[in-house]
Amino acid sequence: MQKILITGSLAYDQLTNFQGVFQDALSAQKSNHLSIAFPVINKQIFFGGCAGNIVYNAKLLEEDFILLGIAGKDFHTYEKWLQKNKINTSHVIRENRDFTSEASVVTDLKSQQITVFYPGAASLAKKHSQKIKQTISRLAPKLVFAHIAPNDRHFMLACIDACRQNKIPYFFDPGQAMSLFSAAELRSITKHAFGLFLNECELGLLSKLLKLNPPQIAQLCTLMIVTLGEKGSDIYFQKKKIHIPSRKPKIVKDPTGCGDAYRAGFLANLASHFPNLTPNILERAGKSGTKLAMACLQSLGTQNHKFHGQSAN
């Protein structure tokens, strides 16, 4: 059975809420020197990281994605959670010289977020580049494609190199790691990718860096998916744009991880058709991703929601 490889970050998420709107607080600053504090409430710590979130969401769909990431000396609690959810952790690289990555996320009343990310063990990825490549090479015969989610620059480059060397189609998902790459690198990586995942802000940044508009960026690879939050998502394929409308949630609790949930739903719907995709297949994939993202939106944290009556435990 062919599998989907998910590479990226594993992290502990510290989530808090700001009882205001970020722009209002920032506009009150009268100086060119920024010095501001956001008083927050509702501190909670959850399991997260892009790779961990995607694999967890895939499991809700009864899909066994392969997880590859780097974890630190405090990973044991997270690992127990993944194993409890029947997720294989045997390919996770252990780095005991630092802690597992940590994301501190503050959400305001408009569901806008500010994230401070501590890479921890993942920042030592360069040391493990050869092991990362060897792992992907061993897995290559069983892979239909790979998804390169945000992580340390050296980790992502090792994954991309291994995919290219082993002729594994890959989706490039730079996310918050986009600033780690030059414009030339981003262009080259995108040109060699099968697909590209971005949110609306990331698309704007990439357009600025590459000096290309969205349709032009989409022409660099076969497929480009842009998530638009409450406006849905756009799928660029064969010089056309397929719009996937959003769904109205019953309640909004936390937007953290919705993009990862969308990716899991989308990717899970491609495996049996890949690489022979059609607009109809992609539309179904987009709708599946949207449904899973809505389930995540209605739960606090990135790995605490249920789907189709399944338990997250």
RORO-739383 format. One record per residue: y, z, x of N, C-alpha, C in turn; residue number from 1; residue in one letter. Coordinates in nm, 3 decimals. Example, Ala and Ser with C-alpha at 12.3 -4.5 7.8 and 13.67 -1.06 7.14 Angstrom:
2
      n_py      n_pz      n_px     ca_py     ca_pz     ca_px      c_py      c_pz      c_px   num   residuo
    -0.569     0.780     1.319    -0.450     0.780     1.230    -0.330     0.780     1.320     1         A
    -0.225     0.708     1.285    -0.106     0.714     1.367     0.003     0.787     1.290     2         S
//
This chain:
313
      n_py      n_pz      n_px     ca_py     ca_pz     ca_px      c_py      c_pz      c_px   num   residuo
    -0.120     0.000     0.084     0.000     0.000     0.000     0.125     0.000     0.087     1         M
     0.215    -0.094     0.060     0.338    -0.103     0.138     0.434     0.009     0.100     2         Q
     0.512     0.053     0.199     0.601     0.167     0.181     0.745     0.129     0.213     3         K
     0.835     0.216     0.171     0.977     0.204     0.204     1.012     0.317     0.300     4         I
     1.071     0.283     0.413     1.112     0.382     0.512     1.257     0.421     0.487     5         L
     1.282     0.552     0.480     1.418     0.603     0.463     1.454     0.682     0.588     6         I
     1.555     0.637     0.660     1.601     0.708     0.779     1.743     0.758     0.755     7         T
     1.773     0.877     0.805     1.908     0.930     0.785     1.911     1.080     0.803     8         G
     2.014     1.140     0.747     2.038     1.283     0.772     1.953     1.374     0.684     9         S
     1.924     1.490     0.740     1.868     1.603     0.669     1.968     1.716     0.688    10         L
     2.008     1.781     0.582     2.115     1.880     0.596     2.106     1.988     0.490    11         A
     2.164     2.101     0.525     2.190     2.204     0.426     2.329     2.177     0.369    12         Y
     2.340     2.179     0.237     2.468     2.154     0.169     2.528     2.284     0.121    13         D
     2.650     2.314     0.164     2.725     2.427     0.111     2.829     2.372     0.014    14         Q
     2.812     2.403    -0.114     2.899     2.348    -0.218     2.992     2.455    -0.275    15         L
     3.120     2.419    -0.288     3.219     2.508    -0.350     3.310     2.426    -0.439    16         T
     3.390     2.494    -0.521     3.481     2.426    -0.614     3.625     2.472    -0.592    17         N
     3.718     2.375    -0.595     3.861     2.402    -0.589     3.916     2.387    -0.731    18         F
     3.979     2.491    -0.781     4.027     2.493    -0.919     4.164     2.425    -0.931    19         Q
     4.175     2.307    -0.878     4.298     2.229    -0.885     4.266     2.086    -0.847    20         G
     4.370     2.008    -0.817     4.355     1.868    -0.776     4.408     1.856    -0.634    21         V
     4.330     1.796    -0.546     4.367     1.789    -0.404     4.506     1.728    -0.384    22         F
     4.536     1.619    -0.454     4.664     1.551    -0.435     4.783     1.640    -0.470    23         Q
     4.765     1.725    -0.573     4.874     1.814    -0.612     4.904     1.914    -0.501    24         D
     4.797     1.965    -0.441     4.815     2.061    -0.331     4.876     1.994    -0.209    25         A
     4.833     1.871    -0.182     4.884     1.799    -0.065     5.029     1.757    -0.083    26         L
     5.067     1.721    -0.206     5.206     1.677    -0.231     5.305     1.791    -0.216    27         S
     5.255     1.914    -0.223     5.343     2.030    -0.207     5.379     2.056    -0.062    28         A
     5.310     1.985     0.029     5.339     1.999     0.172     5.473     1.932     0.203    29         Q
     5.565     2.006     0.261     5.697     1.952     0.290     5.714     1.914     0.436    30         K
     5.613     1.937     0.514     5.621     1.910     0.657     5.528     1.796     0.695    31         S
     5.562     1.729     0.806     5.473     1.625     0.858     5.349     1.686     0.924    32         N
     5.355     1.815     0.949     5.242     1.885     1.010     5.156     1.944     0.898    33         H
     5.032     1.895     0.887     4.944     1.938     0.779     4.879     2.072     0.812    34         L
     4.900     2.167     0.727     4.834     2.298     0.739     4.815     2.350     0.598    35         S
     4.691     2.343     0.548     4.667     2.374     0.407     4.534     2.445     0.391    36         I
     4.528     2.533     0.294     4.404     2.603     0.261     4.372     2.580     0.114    37         A
     4.247     2.550     0.085     4.203     2.535    -0.053     4.117     2.657    -0.089    38         F
     4.166     2.749    -0.170     4.082     2.861    -0.213     3.970     2.809    -0.303    39         P
     3.847     2.846    -0.273     3.733     2.790    -0.346     3.651     2.901    -0.411    40         V
     3.569     2.860    -0.508     3.480     2.952    -0.579     3.340     2.890    -0.587    41         I
     3.247     2.967    -0.638     3.112     2.918    -0.668     3.036     2.868    -0.546    42         N
     3.039     2.943    -0.437     2.966     2.901    -0.318     2.816     2.906    -0.343    43         K
     2.750     2.792    -0.315     2.605     2.783    -0.324     2.554     2.693    -0.212    44         Q
     2.434     2.720    -0.165     2.374     2.643    -0.057     2.248     2.575    -0.108    45         I
     2.239     2.444    -0.082     2.127     2.365    -0.130     2.068     2.280    -0.017    46         F
     1.955     2.218    -0.045     1.895     2.123     0.048     1.959     1.986     0.023    47         F
     1.990     1.914     0.132     2.054     1.784     0.116     2.036     1.693     0.234    48         G
     2.140     1.614     0.262     2.130     1.509     0.363     2.088     1.380     0.295    49         G
     2.144     1.268     0.336     2.118     1.141     0.266     1.971     1.105     0.258    50         C
     1.900     1.116     0.371     1.759     1.078     0.372     1.677     1.172     0.284    51         A
     1.702     1.303     0.298     1.630     1.400     0.216     1.654     1.377     0.068    52         G
     1.778     1.349     0.030     1.812     1.326    -0.110     1.743     1.202    -0.166    53         N
     1.746     1.094    -0.089     1.685     0.969    -0.137     1.536     0.985    -0.157    54         I
     1.469     1.047    -0.061     1.324     1.065    -0.070     1.289     1.159    -0.186    55         V
     1.369     1.265    -0.205     1.346     1.356    -0.317     1.357     1.282    -0.451    56         Y
     1.463     1.202    -0.466     1.482     1.128    -0.590     1.371     1.027    -0.614    57         N
     1.325     0.964    -0.508     1.214     0.870    -0.522     1.089     0.941    -0.573    58         A
     1.070     1.064    -0.529     0.953     1.141    -0.573     0.958     1.167    -0.723    59         K
     1.078     1.182    -0.779     1.092     1.198    -0.924     1.043     1.074    -0.998    60         L
     1.045     0.960    -0.929     0.995     0.835    -0.986     0.849     0.810    -0.947    61         L
     0.788     0.912    -0.884     0.650     0.905    -0.836     0.633     0.800    -0.728    62         E
     0.738     0.783    -0.647     0.735     0.692    -0.533     0.731     0.775    -0.404    63         E
     0.646     0.737    -0.312     0.634     0.807    -0.184     0.705     0.730    -0.073    64         D
     0.836     0.749    -0.062     0.909     0.690     0.049     0.875     0.767     0.178    65         F
     0.883     0.699     0.290     0.857     0.764     0.419     0.987     0.818     0.475    66         I
     0.987     0.945     0.512     1.107     1.013     0.559     1.110     1.021     0.711    67         L
     1.223     0.978     0.770     1.244     0.990     0.914     1.384     1.046     0.938    68         L
     1.390     1.161     1.003     1.518     1.224     1.033     1.503     1.321     1.148    69         G
     1.610     1.393     1.178     1.607     1.494     1.283     1.649     1.628     1.223    70         I
     1.571     1.732     1.251     1.600     1.864     1.197     1.608     1.965     1.311    71         A
     1.674     2.077     1.284     1.695     2.179     1.386     1.602     2.299     1.373    72         G
     1.638     2.405     1.445     1.552     2.522     1.455     1.544     2.604     1.327    73         K
     1.629     2.573     1.231     1.627     2.645     1.103     1.570     2.559     0.990    74         D
     1.491     2.459     1.024     1.442     2.362     0.925     1.329     2.417     0.839    75         F
     1.266     2.526     0.880     1.144     2.570     0.814     1.161     2.592     0.664    76         H
     1.277     2.645     0.621     1.299     2.669     0.477     1.306     2.537     0.401    77         T
     1.379     2.442     0.458     1.391     2.309     0.396     1.255     2.240     0.394    78         Y
     1.181     2.252     0.502     1.051     2.186     0.510     0.956     2.239     0.402    79         E
     0.959     2.368     0.377     0.874     2.425     0.273     0.909     2.366     0.137    80         K
     1.040     2.345     0.114     1.084     2.284    -0.013     1.032     2.142    -0.027    81         W
     1.044     2.062     0.080     0.996     1.925     0.076     0.846     1.920     0.054    82         L
     0.773     2.004     0.126     0.628     2.006     0.111     0.586     2.054    -0.028    83         Q
     0.662     2.147    -0.084     0.636     2.194    -0.220     0.647     2.079    -0.319    84         K
     0.739     1.986    -0.288     0.758     1.868    -0.372     0.673     1.749    -0.327    85         N
     0.571     1.778    -0.244     0.472     1.679    -0.199     0.537     1.564    -0.122    86         K
     0.636     1.599    -0.039     0.702     1.501     0.047     0.655     1.522     0.190    87         I
     0.606     1.417     0.251     0.551     1.423     0.387     0.662     1.443     0.490    88         N
     0.650     1.544     0.573     0.752     1.573     0.676     0.701     1.545     0.817    89         T
     0.587     1.478     0.828     0.525     1.461     0.961     0.605     1.373     1.055    90         S
     0.696     1.290     1.002     0.775     1.202     1.089     0.913     1.259     1.121    91         H
     0.942     1.379     1.071     1.070     1.442     1.102     1.066     1.494     1.245    92         V
     1.167     1.457     1.324     1.176     1.498     1.464     1.240     1.636     1.471    93         I
     1.179     1.727     1.547     1.229     1.864     1.558     1.309     1.879     1.687    94         R
     1.429     1.931     1.675     1.515     1.957     1.790     1.557     2.104     1.784    95         E
     1.495     2.186     1.867     1.515     2.331     1.859     1.634     2.383     1.938    96         N
     1.715     2.294     1.993     1.832     2.338     2.067     1.955     2.356     1.979    97         R
     1.943     2.322     1.851     2.058     2.336     1.761     2.008     2.354     1.618    98         D
     2.103     2.379     1.529     2.069     2.398     1.388     2.061     2.263     1.315    99         F
     1.994     2.263     1.203     1.991     2.145     1.117     2.134     2.114     1.071   100         T
     2.163     1.988     1.051     2.296     1.946     1.007     2.339     2.024     0.882   101         S
     2.472     2.037     0.867     2.525     2.110     0.751     2.648     2.038     0.697   102         E
     2.651     2.022     0.567     2.767     1.962     0.500     2.834     2.065     0.412   103         A
     2.963     2.085     0.432     3.041     2.175     0.347     3.126     2.088     0.255   104         S
     3.095     2.093     0.125     3.157     2.003     0.028     3.241     2.082    -0.072   105         V
     3.368     2.045    -0.084     3.458     2.106    -0.183     3.489     2.002    -0.290   106         V
     3.469     2.038    -0.416     3.493     1.948    -0.529     3.609     2.000    -0.613   107         T
     3.704     1.910    -0.645     3.819     1.955    -0.726     3.795     1.925    -0.875   108         D
     3.897     1.948    -0.957     3.882     1.935    -1.102     3.867     1.790    -1.148   109         L
     3.898     1.694    -1.059     3.879     1.552    -1.093     3.750     1.497    -1.035   110         K
     3.663     1.586    -0.988     3.535     1.550    -0.924     3.556     1.476    -0.792   111         S
     3.676     1.487    -0.734     3.701     1.436    -0.601     3.644     1.536    -0.500   112         Q
     3.604     1.485    -0.384     3.539     1.573    -0.288     3.596     1.558    -0.147   113         Q
     3.601     1.670    -0.076     3.631     1.672     0.067     3.508     1.732     0.135   114         I
     3.456     1.662     0.237     3.336     1.707     0.305     3.363     1.729     0.452   115         T
     3.318     1.841     0.503     3.320     1.868     0.647     3.175     1.871     0.692   116         V
     3.141     1.787     0.788     3.000     1.771     0.826     2.977     1.817     0.970   117         F
     2.881     1.907     0.987     2.839     1.954     1.119     2.706     1.887     1.152   118         Y
     2.702     1.796     1.250     2.579     1.720     1.276     2.465     1.802     1.335   119         P
     2.498     1.906     1.412     2.394     1.993     1.467     2.289     1.917     1.546   120         G
     2.162     1.939     1.512     2.051     1.880     1.586     2.058     1.727     1.590   121         A
     2.113     1.667     1.484     2.122     1.521     1.480     2.210     1.465     1.591   122         A
     2.306     1.546     1.641     2.394     1.498     1.748     2.320     1.480     1.880   123         S
     2.197     1.528     1.885     2.114     1.514     2.006     2.017     1.397     1.992   124         L
     2.045     1.307     1.900     1.953     1.197     1.870     1.929     1.104     1.988   125         A
     2.030     1.087     2.073     2.016     0.994     2.186     1.894     1.029     2.270   126         K
     1.869     1.158     2.286     1.755     1.207     2.362     1.623     1.161     2.300   127         K
     1.624     1.138     2.169     1.501     1.104     2.096     1.493     0.956     2.059   128         H
     1.582     0.873     2.114     1.587     0.732     2.076     1.453     0.662     2.091   129         S
     1.386     0.686     2.202     1.258     0.619     2.226     1.153     0.663     2.125   130         Q
     1.152     0.791     2.093     1.057     0.842     1.995     1.083     0.783     1.857   131         K
     1.210     0.769     1.822     1.247     0.708     1.694     1.194     0.565     1.686   132         I
     1.215     0.490     1.793     1.169     0.350     1.797     1.017     0.341     1.792   133         K
     0.950     0.428     1.864     0.804     0.428     1.864     0.748     0.462     1.727   134         Q
     0.811     0.556     1.660     0.766     0.594     1.526     0.778     0.477     1.430   135         T
     0.891     0.409     1.433     0.912     0.294     1.343     0.816     0.181     1.378   136         I
     0.791     0.160     1.505     0.696     0.056     1.547     0.556     0.085     1.493   137         S
     0.515     0.212     1.497     0.384     0.249     1.444     0.376     0.228     1.293   138         R
     0.487     0.254     1.225     0.489     0.242     1.080     0.506     0.098     1.033   139         L
     0.554     0.012     1.119     0.592    -0.126     1.082     0.489    -0.200     0.997   140         A
     0.359    -0.196     1.030     0.263    -0.275     0.950     0.256    -0.237     0.803   141         P
     0.295    -0.114     0.770     0.286    -0.071     0.630     0.420    -0.075     0.556   142         K
     0.527    -0.121     0.624     0.660    -0.116     0.564     0.698    -0.249     0.497   143         L
     0.754    -0.237     0.376     0.809    -0.355     0.311     0.954    -0.374     0.354   144         V
     1.028    -0.262     0.368     1.162    -0.266     0.425     1.204    -0.124     0.460   145         F
     1.318    -0.112     0.528     1.372     0.018     0.566     1.514     0.032     0.512   146         A
     1.553     0.157     0.494     1.690     0.187     0.452     1.751     0.278     0.558   147         H
     1.860     0.232     0.622     1.925     0.307     0.729     2.045     0.380     0.670   148         I
     2.025     0.508     0.636     2.130     0.590     0.577     2.211     0.661     0.686   149         A
     2.327     0.716     0.652     2.415     0.778     0.752     2.347     0.891     0.832   150         P
     2.377     0.890     0.961     2.331     0.995     1.052     2.407     0.978     1.183   151         N
     2.361     1.042     1.289     2.420     1.024     1.421     2.417     0.877     1.462   152         D
     2.519     0.834     1.534     2.529     0.694     1.578     2.405     0.648     1.654   153         R
     2.359     0.728     1.751     2.244     0.688     1.833     2.117     0.682     1.750   154         H
     2.106     0.771     1.653     1.991     0.768     1.562     1.991     0.637     1.483   155         F
     2.106     0.603     1.426     2.114     0.482     1.343     2.090     0.357     1.426   156         M
     2.145     0.352     1.546     2.126     0.235     1.632     1.980     0.220     1.674   157         L
     1.913     0.332     1.702     1.772     0.326     1.739     1.689     0.272     1.622   158         A
     1.721     0.315     1.501     1.650     0.267     1.382     1.674     0.117     1.361   159         C
     1.798     0.076     1.376     1.831    -0.066     1.359     1.761    -0.151     1.464   160         I
     1.765    -0.107     1.589     1.699    -0.180     1.697     1.549    -0.193     1.670   161         D
     1.487    -0.084     1.626     1.343    -0.086     1.599     1.310    -0.180     1.484   162         A
     1.394    -0.180     1.381     1.372    -0.271     1.268     1.382    -0.416     1.313   163         C
     1.480    -0.446     1.393     1.496    -0.584     1.440     1.382    -0.626     1.531   164         R
     1.342    -0.536     1.621     1.233    -0.567     1.714     1.100    -0.590     1.642   165         Q
     1.081    -0.516     1.531     0.956    -0.526     1.456     0.968    -0.614     1.332   166         N
     1.082    -0.686     1.322     1.105    -0.778     1.210     1.090    -0.709     1.073   167         K
     1.144    -0.587     1.066     1.145    -0.512     0.940     1.280    -0.535     0.871   168         I
     1.283    -0.592     0.752     1.411    -0.606     0.682     1.472    -0.468     0.658   169         P
     1.603    -0.457     0.674     1.664    -0.326     0.653     1.792    -0.335     0.570   170         Y
     1.819    -0.227     0.498     1.945    -0.208     0.427     2.031    -0.117     0.514   171         F
     2.153    -0.157     0.537     2.247    -0.078     0.617     2.338    -0.002     0.522   172         F
     2.342     0.129     0.539     2.416     0.218     0.450     2.503     0.309     0.538   173         D
     2.617     0.259     0.587     2.694     0.334     0.688     2.758     0.462     0.635   174         P
     2.801     0.463     0.509     2.858     0.583     0.451     2.964     0.647     0.537   175         G
     2.956     0.780     0.548     3.055     0.854     0.627     3.040     0.832     0.776   176         Q
     2.935     0.761     0.816     2.915     0.731     0.959     2.984     0.602     1.000   177         A
     3.053     0.535     0.909     3.114     0.407     0.942     3.212     0.416     1.058   178         M
     3.283     0.528     1.068     3.383     0.544     1.174     3.321     0.552     1.313   179         S
     3.189     0.569     1.319     3.121     0.578     1.449     3.098     0.442     1.513   180         L
     3.125     0.335     1.437     3.097     0.200     1.485     3.226     0.118     1.495   181         F
     3.229     0.028     1.591     3.343    -0.063     1.604     3.331    -0.174     1.500   182         S
     3.439    -0.246     1.479     3.437    -0.357     1.384     3.334    -0.461     1.425   183         A
     3.325    -0.489     1.555     3.229    -0.588     1.605     3.085    -0.542     1.577   184         A
     3.060    -0.413     1.598     2.925    -0.360     1.571     2.891    -0.369     1.424   185         E
     2.987    -0.333     1.339     2.963    -0.337     1.195     2.934    -0.479     1.147   186         L
     3.006    -0.574     1.201     2.983    -0.714     1.164     2.843    -0.758     1.206   187         R
     2.805    -0.726     1.329     2.673    -0.766     1.381     2.560    -0.700     1.303   188         S
     2.573    -0.569     1.279     2.468    -0.497     1.206     2.453    -0.552     1.065   189         I
     2.565    -0.582     1.000     2.561    -0.636     0.864     2.500    -0.775     0.861   190         T
     2.533    -0.856     0.959     2.478    -0.992     0.965     2.327    -0.993     0.982   191         K
     2.274    -0.893     1.051     2.130    -0.887     1.073     2.057    -0.808     0.964   192         H
     2.134    -0.744     0.874     2.074    -0.666     0.767     2.033    -0.755     0.651   193         A
     1.933    -0.710     0.576     1.900    -0.778     0.451     2.003    -0.741     0.346   194         F
     2.039    -0.612     0.343     2.132    -0.566     0.241     2.228    -0.461     0.292   195         G
     2.333    -0.438     0.216     2.439    -0.345     0.253     2.472    -0.257     0.133   196         L
     2.475    -0.126     0.155     2.514    -0.029     0.052     2.647     0.033     0.088   197         F
     2.740     0.037    -0.008     2.873     0.097     0.013     2.921     0.160    -0.117   198         L
     3.013     0.256    -0.105     3.087     0.295    -0.225     3.222     0.223    -0.221   199         N
     3.305     0.246    -0.321     3.430     0.170    -0.333     3.524     0.194    -0.215   200         E
     3.535     0.319    -0.172     3.622     0.352    -0.058     3.570     0.289     0.071   201         C
     3.439     0.296     0.090     3.379     0.238     0.211     3.396     0.087     0.215   202         E
     3.388     0.023     0.099     3.410    -0.121     0.093     3.553    -0.154     0.136   203         L
     3.650    -0.075     0.089     3.788    -0.098     0.128     3.808    -0.083     0.278   204         G
     3.745     0.018     0.337     3.756     0.039     0.481     3.691    -0.073     0.558   205         L
     3.572    -0.114     0.515     3.503    -0.223     0.585     3.580    -0.354     0.573   206         L
     3.639    -0.378     0.457     3.721    -0.498     0.438     3.837    -0.500     0.537   207         S
     3.898    -0.384     0.556     4.010    -0.373     0.650     3.965    -0.394     0.794   208         K
     3.853    -0.335     0.830     3.802    -0.346     0.967     3.759    -0.488     1.001   209         L
     3.690    -0.553     0.907     3.638    -0.687     0.933     3.737    -0.797     0.896   210         L
     3.846    -0.758     0.827     3.946    -0.853     0.780     3.883    -0.959     0.689   211         K
     3.795    -0.910     0.600     3.727    -0.995     0.503     3.737    -0.931     0.366   212         L
     3.741    -1.014     0.262     3.738    -0.960     0.127     3.593    -0.933     0.086   213         N
     3.569    -0.860    -0.026     3.432    -0.826    -0.064     3.336    -0.944    -0.074   214         P
     3.372    -1.054    -0.141     3.277    -1.166    -0.146     3.243    -1.221    -0.007   215         P
     3.340    -1.220     0.084     3.314    -1.267     0.220     3.219    -1.173     0.295   216         Q
     3.237    -1.042     0.276     3.145    -0.946     0.337     3.005    -0.967     0.281   217         I
     2.996    -0.989     0.151     2.866    -1.008     0.086     2.792    -1.128     0.143   218         A
     2.865    -1.227     0.191     2.802    -1.347     0.246     2.742    -1.324     0.385   219         Q
     2.774    -1.211     0.446     2.718    -1.182     0.578     2.570    -1.145     0.570   220         L
     2.526    -1.098     0.451     2.386    -1.060     0.434     2.336    -1.115     0.300   221         C
     2.213    -1.085     0.265     2.155    -1.138     0.142     2.205    -1.064     0.018   222         T
     2.225    -0.933     0.031     2.251    -0.850    -0.085     2.353    -0.741    -0.050   223         L
     2.451    -0.717    -0.136     2.545    -0.607    -0.117     2.560    -0.530    -0.247   224         M
     2.544    -0.397    -0.238     2.554    -0.311    -0.354     2.673    -0.216    -0.333   225         I
     2.763    -0.211    -0.430     2.881    -0.126    -0.421     2.882    -0.031    -0.541   226         V
     2.873     0.098    -0.515     2.879     0.196    -0.623     3.025     0.230    -0.652   227         T
     3.058     0.244    -0.781     3.197     0.258    -0.824     3.221     0.386    -0.903   228         L
     3.133     0.485    -0.887     3.150     0.610    -0.961     3.138     0.588    -1.110   229         G
     3.234     0.639    -1.186     3.228     0.630    -1.332     3.244     0.487    -1.383   230         E
     3.281     0.395    -1.293     3.296     0.254    -1.334     3.166     0.176    -1.318   231         K
     3.061     0.240    -1.269     2.933     0.173    -1.256     2.907     0.125    -1.115   232         G
     2.855     0.004    -1.102     2.826    -0.053    -0.970     2.829    -0.204    -0.978   233         S
     2.852    -0.266    -0.863     2.852    -0.412    -0.851     2.746    -0.454    -0.751   234         D
     2.670    -0.556    -0.787     2.567    -0.611    -0.699     2.605    -0.754    -0.665   235         I
     2.625    -0.782    -0.538     2.661    -0.916    -0.492     2.535    -0.986    -0.442   236         Y
     2.504    -1.101    -0.506     2.380    -1.172    -0.473     2.398    -1.319    -0.505   237         F
     2.365    -1.404    -0.409     2.373    -1.549    -0.427     2.510    -1.594    -0.476   238         Q
     2.614    -1.541    -0.412     2.753    -1.576    -0.440     2.798    -1.538    -0.581   239         K
     2.724    -1.447    -0.644     2.762    -1.399    -0.776     2.769    -1.246    -0.774   240         K
     2.840    -1.189    -0.869     2.853    -1.045    -0.881     2.793    -1.000    -1.013   241         K
     2.697    -0.910    -1.004     2.633    -0.853    -1.122     2.691    -0.714    -1.143   242         I
     2.753    -0.690    -1.255     2.811    -0.558    -1.281     2.715    -0.473    -1.362   243         H
     2.692    -0.353    -1.315     2.608    -0.256    -1.385     2.699    -0.147    -1.440   244         I
     2.712    -0.137    -1.571     2.802    -0.034    -1.628     2.747     0.106    -1.608   245         P
     2.836     0.200    -1.608     2.795     0.340    -1.597     2.742     0.388    -1.732   246         S
     2.681     0.503    -1.730     2.634     0.568    -1.853     2.714     0.696    -1.872   247         R
     2.737     0.733    -1.996     2.815     0.854    -2.022     2.723     0.976    -2.014   248         K
     2.751     1.068    -1.921     2.666     1.187    -1.909     2.695     1.287    -2.021   249         P
     2.595     1.367    -2.056     2.616     1.471    -2.156     2.709     1.578    -2.101   250         K
     2.696     1.604    -1.972     2.778     1.705    -1.906     2.791     1.666    -1.760   251         I
     2.904     1.697    -1.699     2.924     1.672    -1.557     2.926     1.805    -1.483   252         V
     2.830     1.824    -1.394     2.823     1.949    -1.318     2.862     1.931    -1.172   253         K
     2.814     1.822    -1.109     2.837     1.806    -0.965     2.808     1.662    -0.923   254         D
     2.908     1.590    -0.869     2.884     1.451    -0.828     2.812     1.437    -0.694   255         P
     2.793     1.548    -0.622     2.730     1.541    -0.490     2.590     1.483    -0.501   256         T
     2.562     1.381    -0.421     2.428     1.322    -0.415     2.401     1.213    -0.515   257         G
     2.497     1.182    -0.603     2.472     1.078    -0.703     2.448     0.941    -0.639   258         C
     2.521     0.914    -0.531     2.502     0.787    -0.461     2.362     0.776    -0.402   259         G
     2.310     0.886    -0.350     2.174     0.886    -0.295     2.071     0.867    -0.405   260         D
     2.095     0.931    -0.520     2.005     0.914    -0.634     2.003     0.768    -0.680   261         A
     2.122     0.707    -0.685     2.131     0.566    -0.722     2.048     0.480    -0.627   262         Y
     2.061     0.506    -0.498     1.988     0.429    -0.398     1.837     0.440    -0.418   263         R
     1.790     0.561    -0.446     1.647     0.581    -0.467     1.596     0.499    -0.585   264         A
     1.669     0.506    -0.696     1.629     0.431    -0.814     1.634     0.281    -0.791   265         G
     1.737     0.237    -0.721     1.753     0.094    -0.693     1.641     0.045    -0.602   266         F
     1.620     0.113    -0.490     1.522     0.068    -0.391     1.380     0.072    -0.446   267         L
     1.350     0.173    -0.525     1.215     0.186    -0.580     1.178     0.067    -0.667   268         A
     1.278     0.004    -0.728     1.253    -0.110    -0.816     1.240    -0.243    -0.743   269         N
     1.265    -0.243    -0.612     1.259    -0.367    -0.535     1.126    -0.391    -0.467   270         L
     1.054    -0.284    -0.434     0.938    -0.295    -0.345     0.835    -0.398    -0.390   271         A
     0.800    -0.397    -0.517     0.694    -0.487    -0.564     0.740    -0.632    -0.574   272         S
     0.870    -0.657    -0.565     0.923    -0.794    -0.577     0.976    -0.847    -0.442   273         H
     0.997    -0.759    -0.349     1.065    -0.794    -0.224     0.983    -0.892    -0.141   274         F
     1.048    -0.994    -0.080     1.192    -1.024    -0.081     1.233    -1.126    -0.186   275         P
     1.143    -1.155    -0.280     1.170    -1.258    -0.381     1.247    -1.198    -0.498   276         N
     1.375    -1.173    -0.476     1.457    -1.107    -0.575     1.528    -1.208    -0.665   277         L
     1.556    -1.165    -0.787     1.630    -1.247    -0.884     1.739    -1.160    -0.944   278         T
     1.839    -1.220    -1.008     1.942    -1.141    -1.076     1.883    -1.042    -1.177   279         P
     1.778    -1.082    -1.251     1.718    -0.992    -1.349     1.654    -0.871    -1.284   280         N
     1.586    -0.891    -1.172     1.525    -0.781    -1.098     1.632    -0.685    -1.048   281         I
     1.739    -0.741    -0.995     1.847    -0.659    -0.941     1.920    -0.583    -1.052   282         L
     1.935    -0.645    -1.166     1.999    -0.575    -1.279     1.914    -0.456    -1.322   283         E
     1.783    -0.475    -1.329     1.694    -0.363    -1.365     1.702    -0.253    -1.260   284         R
     1.709    -0.293    -1.133     1.718    -0.195    -1.025     1.847    -0.116    -1.036   285         A
     1.957    -0.185    -1.065     2.086    -0.118    -1.080     2.086    -0.020    -1.197   286         G
     2.023    -0.057    -1.306     2.017     0.031    -1.423     1.930     0.153    -1.394   287         K
     1.821     0.132    -1.320     1.735     0.245    -1.282     1.810     0.341    -1.190   288         S
     1.885     0.286    -1.094     1.965     0.370    -1.006     2.069     0.448    -1.082   289         G
     2.131     0.386    -1.181     2.233     0.452    -1.262     2.174     0.568    -1.341   290         T
     2.057     0.548    -1.399     1.992     0.655    -1.477     1.962     0.776    -1.388   291         K
     1.913     0.750    -1.267     1.881     0.860    -1.178     2.007     0.930    -1.129   292         L
     2.113     0.853    -1.104     2.241     0.912    -1.064     2.297     1.001    -1.174   293         A
     2.280     0.960    -1.300     2.327     1.041    -1.413     2.252     1.173    -1.421   294         M
     2.122     1.170    -1.390     2.044     1.294    -1.390     2.096     1.389    -1.283   295         A
     2.130     1.334    -1.167     2.184     1.414    -1.057     2.321     1.471    -1.093   296         C
     2.403     1.391    -1.159     2.539     1.432    -1.195     2.539     1.553    -1.289   297         L
     2.433     1.566    -1.368     2.427     1.673    -1.467     2.360     1.800    -1.415   298         Q
     2.342     1.806    -1.282     2.279     1.922    -1.220     2.358     1.961    -1.096   299         S
     2.361     2.088    -1.064     2.431     2.135    -0.944     2.342     2.118    -0.823   300         L
     2.397     2.057    -0.717     2.318     2.031    -0.598     2.256     1.893    -0.604   301         G
     2.195     1.851    -0.494     2.144     1.714    -0.484     1.994     1.702    -0.509   302         T
     1.923     1.813    -0.513     1.777     1.808    -0.529     1.728     1.911    -0.630   303         Q
     1.803     1.926    -0.739     1.767     2.025    -0.840     1.751     1.966    -0.979   304         N
     1.765     1.836    -0.993     1.758     1.773    -1.124     1.617     1.726    -1.157   305         H
     1.597     1.701    -1.284     1.471     1.649    -1.336     1.493     1.505    -1.383   306         K
     1.382     1.436    -1.406     1.394     1.299    -1.455     1.273     1.268    -1.542   307         F
     1.298     1.214    -1.660     1.192     1.181    -1.756     1.101     1.300    -1.781   308         H
     1.162     1.419    -1.791     1.085     1.538    -1.824     1.008     1.597    -1.709   309         G
     1.017     1.535    -1.589     0.945     1.589    -1.476     1.021     1.709    -1.419   310         Q
     0.946     1.802    -1.369     1.007     1.920    -1.309     1.046     1.891    -1.165   311         S
     1.158     1.950    -1.122     1.200     1.936    -0.984     1.125     2.031    -0.893   312         A
     1.043     2.117    -0.949     0.968     2.212    -0.868     0.829     2.160    -0.835   313         N
//
